[in-house]
Amino acid sequence: MARVPGTSDVQAPVWWWRARFRRPASPGDWVFQTVVLLAALSLVGLLAAMALYLLDVAWPAITQFGPGFLTGSIWDPVQEVFGALPAVYGTLLTSAIAMLVAVPVSLGVAIFLAELAPRWLRAPASFLVEMLAAIPSVVLGLWGLFVMVPVIRDPLEQWLGSSLGFLPIFQGPPFGIGFLAGGLILVIMALPIITAVARDSLRAVPASQREAMLALGATRWEAISHAVLPYARSGIVAAAILGLGRALGETMAVTMVIGNGYQVTARLFAPGNTMASKIATEFNEASGDLYIGSLVELALVLFAVTLIVNILGRLLVRWTVANAGAGGR
């Protein structure tokens, strides 16, 4: 921060605050500045109020189980023993499957739409991709249950089990519903978000970047891989983080295809659960402060995970931009 002549280091932040938030000469400017400041503070207040409310309702479970809630693997409402580890594991596993598939596919679609597609195809294809984001999750869940799950069961899981069954992740009977189905339905949920943001980032790359590479004798693919993609790297990272946030919090579509098992296993064919699906399937039947508190604590864990992911995503984007600006391209 630049120092103002005649001020000390202690006075400089005070001067900056007064200069930044001084009362404007025009009453209209003052009203506008006050309204937008209150709107910004209301968002922070809403976030804090949500966290405090969840903490208050979950307090009986927090005091009863402590840190063991995150490491416990038993969910028994009759005995009032609750552990969140299988739900946390299922959330992270299905989101990882979704990102492993959705990010490369979305990036390929974005490159095609931004760099390679002819003009007559670009607009309709972009519209169809973005339409996926408008489909309700319960509709996608029904489609996944009646169309995708049979295909996953046979031939996909049958082939994976017979060809790669020596790996622990592909062992077990092919149910069709399970972690693999949950991850693949999340691919469809995350794909339009990642594609749209990555496509806009690629379109924002100046034409001079492409022309410079082509003038040096590069092929079309070399221009895209060495000039366009590095320039749009921060936008692509942001797109992946947004898609991950969607995958972590998705509820209905995953609930309908994941199978409602409660276990920690490496087998992708096994039925499982996520934090969101566990809350959705049991909250209506929950009774008692400890049962409800355990479900709300599960929601608090999901809230914290998504918050941490977004914070890490912002830091990663800033690091990517700073690295590119320092010659990382």
Protein Blocks (a to p, Z undefined) as FASTA:
>chain_A
ZZdehiafklmmmmmmmmmmgccfblklmmmmmmmmmmmmmmmmmmmmmmmmmmmmmmmm
mmmnmmmlmmpcbdcfknopacfklmmmmmmmmmmmmmmmmmmmmmmmmmmmmmmpcfkl
mmmmmmmmmmmmmpcfklmmmmmmmmmmmmmmpmmlmmmmmmmmmpmklgcjdehpajkl
mmmmmmmmmmmmmmmmmmmmmmmpcfklmmmmmmnopafklmmmmmmmmmmmmmmmmmmm
mmmmmmmmpcklmmmmnoopacddfblkbccddfklmmmmmmmmggcjklmmmmmmmmmm
mmmmmmmmmmmmmmmmmmmmmmmmnopZZ
